[in-house]
Amino acid sequence: MGCCSTIVCCGCCHANLTREIEESLFPSCPFCRHPPPESQEEVMKNIMKRVEANDPVALCQMGRERYEEGDYNGAFQYWTKAAGL
């Protein structure tokens, strides 16, 4: 998955990685070409930006985060909203 919450297939990720290696480029998101987040805080900031835009993939990610934290009601709410979109 890219930094922009876009699901990218393994073949596209591989092609992007090969291109970066062959052209001596810095790693980037295979979809939007932005550099990868450098910290977990930056990852969460990117996800929250997509959640605010009602991105179903980002909503599922937040649901998983809440579930792993033990907030099952919060996880259910995020997953329900994602399913409705």
C-alpha positions as protocol buffer text, in pm:
chain_id: "A"
residue {
  index: 1
  type: MET
  ca { x: 0 y: 0 z: 0 }
}
residue {
  index: 2
  type: GLY
  ca { x: 126 y: 342 z: -86 }
}
residue {
  index: 3
  type: CYS
  ca { x: 163 y: 635 z: 150 }
}
residue {
  index: 4
  type: CYS
  ca { x: -152 y: 783 z: 0 }
}
residue {
  index: 5
  type: SER
  ca { x: -368 y: 481 z: 106 }
}
residue {
  index: 6
  type: THR
  ca { x: -384 y: 351 z: -249 }
}
residue {
  index: 7
  type: ILE
  ca { x: -365 y: -25 z: -287 }
}
residue {
  index: 8
  type: VAL
  ca { x: -89 y: -104 z: -535 }
}
residue {
  index: 9
  type: CYS
  ca { x: -37 y: -456 z: -671 }
}
residue {
  index: 10
  type: CYS
  ca { x: 287 y: -644 z: -603 }
}
residue {
  index: 11
  type: GLY
  ca { x: 385 y: -628 z: -971 }
}
residue {
  index: 12
  type: CYS
  ca { x: 361 y: -249 z: -976 }
}
residue {
  index: 13
  type: CYS
  ca { x: 557 y: -224 z: -650 }
}
residue {
  index: 14
  type: HIS
  ca { x: 824 y: -449 z: -799 }
}
residue {
  index: 15
  type: ALA
  ca { x: 837 y: -246 z: -1122 }
}
residue {
  index: 16
  type: ASN
  ca { x: 871 y: 77 z: -922 }
}
residue {
  index: 17
  type: LEU
  ca { x: 1147 y: -70 z: -704 }
}
residue {
  index: 18
  type: THR
  ca { x: 1334 y: -196 z: -1013 }
}
residue {
  index: 19
  type: ARG
  ca { x: 1306 y: 147 z: -1176 }
}
residue {
  index: 20
  type: GLU
  ca { x: 1435 y: 317 z: -861 }
}
residue {
  index: 21
  type: ILE
  ca { x: 1734 y: 82 z: -841 }
}
residue {
  index: 22
  type: GLU
  ca { x: 1821 y: 105 z: -1211 }
}
residue {
  index: 23
  type: GLU
  ca { x: 1798 y: 484 z: -1216 }
}
residue {
  index: 24
  type: SER
  ca { x: 1960 y: 530 z: -871 }
}
residue {
  index: 25
  type: LEU
  ca { x: 1651 y: 708 z: -735 }
}
residue {
  index: 26
  type: PHE
  ca { x: 1541 y: 750 z: -377 }
}
residue {
  index: 27
  type: PRO
  ca { x: 1248 y: 529 z: -269 }
}
residue {
  index: 28
  type: SER
  ca { x: 903 y: 670 z: -337 }
}
residue {
  index: 29
  type: CYS
  ca { x: 539 y: 572 z: -323 }
}
residue {
  index: 30
  type: PRO
  ca { x: 462 y: 365 z: -635 }
}
residue {
  index: 31
  type: PHE
  ca { x: 134 y: 555 z: -686 }
}
residue {
  index: 32
  type: CYS
  ca { x: 191 y: 922 z: -602 }
}
residue {
  index: 33
  type: ARG
  ca { x: 577 y: 926 z: -614 }
}
residue {
  index: 34
  type: HIS
  ca { x: 608 y: 1110 z: -282 }
}
residue {
  index: 35
  type: PRO
  ca { x: 889 y: 1002 z: -50 }
}
residue {
  index: 36
  type: PRO
  ca { x: 783 y: 747 z: 213 }
}
residue {
  index: 37
  type: PRO
  ca { x: 693 y: 873 z: 560 }
}
residue {
  index: 38
  type: GLU
  ca { x: 991 y: 884 z: 796 }
}
residue {
  index: 39
  type: SER
  ca { x: 806 y: 825 z: 1122 }
}
residue {
  index: 40
  type: GLN
  ca { x: 494 y: 654 z: 1253 }
}
residue {
  index: 41
  type: GLU
  ca { x: 353 y: 998 z: 1336 }
}
residue {
  index: 42
  type: GLU
  ca { x: 384 y: 1100 z: 973 }
}
residue {
  index: 43
  type: VAL
  ca { x: 215 y: 775 z: 865 }
}
residue {
  index: 44
  type: MET
  ca { x: -76 y: 845 z: 1099 }
}
residue {
  index: 45
  type: LYS
  ca { x: -98 y: 1205 z: 976 }
}
residue {
  index: 46
  type: ASN
  ca { x: -126 y: 1080 z: 616 }
}
residue {
  index: 47
  type: ILE
  ca { x: -391 y: 824 z: 713 }
}
residue {
  index: 48
  type: MET
  ca { x: -595 y: 1083 z: 906 }
}
residue {
  index: 49
  type: LYS
  ca { x: -581 y: 1315 z: 604 }
}
residue {
  index: 50
  type: ARG
  ca { x: -732 y: 1035 z: 394 }
}
residue {
  index: 51
  type: VAL
  ca { x: -986 y: 948 z: 667 }
}
residue {
  index: 52
  type: GLU
  ca { x: -1107 y: 1309 z: 662 }
}
residue {
  index: 53
  type: ALA
  ca { x: -1156 y: 1270 z: 285 }
}
residue {
  index: 54
  type: ASN
  ca { x: -1371 y: 957 z: 352 }
}
residue {
  index: 55
  type: ASP
  ca { x: -1127 y: 720 z: 182 }
}
residue {
  index: 56
  type: PRO
  ca { x: -1259 y: 365 z: 251 }
}
residue {
  index: 57
  type: VAL
  ca { x: -908 y: 214 z: 254 }
}
residue {
  index: 58
  type: ALA
  ca { x: -788 y: 468 z: 512 }
}
residue {
  index: 59
  type: LEU
  ca { x: -1102 y: 409 z: 719 }
}
residue {
  index: 60
  type: CYS
  ca { x: -1024 y: 35 z: 721 }
}
residue {
  index: 61
  type: GLN
  ca { x: -667 y: 111 z: 826 }
}
residue {
  index: 62
  type: MET
  ca { x: -791 y: 326 z: 1115 }
}
residue {
  index: 63
  type: GLY
  ca { x: -1032 y: 50 z: 1211 }
}
residue {
  index: 64
  type: ARG
  ca { x: -741 y: -194 z: 1226 }
}
residue {
  index: 65
  type: GLU
  ca { x: -536 y: 54 z: 1435 }
}
residue {
  index: 66
  type: ARG
  ca { x: -823 y: 95 z: 1681 }
}
residue {
  index: 67
  type: TYR
  ca { x: -877 y: -282 z: 1696 }
}
residue {
  index: 68
  type: GLU
  ca { x: -508 y: -344 z: 1773 }
}
residue {
  index: 69
  type: GLU
  ca { x: -528 y: -79 z: 2049 }
}
residue {
  index: 70
  type: GLY
  ca { x: -824 y: -264 z: 2204 }
}
residue {
  index: 71
  type: ASP
  ca { x: -1084 y: -2 z: 2104 }
}
residue {
  index: 72
  type: TYR
  ca { x: -1330 y: -246 z: 1947 }
}
residue {
  index: 73
  type: ASN
  ca { x: -1621 y: 1 z: 1932 }
}
residue {
  index: 74
  type: GLY
  ca { x: -1405 y: 257 z: 1753 }
}
residue {
  index: 75
  type: ALA
  ca { x: -1283 y: -10 z: 1512 }
}
residue {
  index: 76
  type: PHE
  ca { x: -1641 y: -116 z: 1439 }
}
residue {
  index: 77
  type: GLN
  ca { x: -1742 y: 244 z: 1368 }
}
residue {
  index: 78
  type: TYR
  ca { x: -1455 y: 296 z: 1121 }
}
residue {
  index: 79
  type: TRP
  ca { x: -1522 y: -37 z: 947 }
}
residue {
  index: 80
  type: THR
  ca { x: -1896 y: 34 z: 927 }
}
residue {
  index: 81
  type: LYS
  ca { x: -1836 y: 375 z: 772 }
}
residue {
  index: 82
  type: ALA
  ca { x: -1588 y: 225 z: 522 }
}
residue {
  index: 83
  type: ALA
  ca { x: -1838 y: -47 z: 425 }
}
residue {
  index: 84
  type: GLY
  ca { x: -2103 y: 217 z: 359 }
}
residue {
  index: 85
  type: LEU
  ca { x: -1894 y: 405 z: 105 }
}
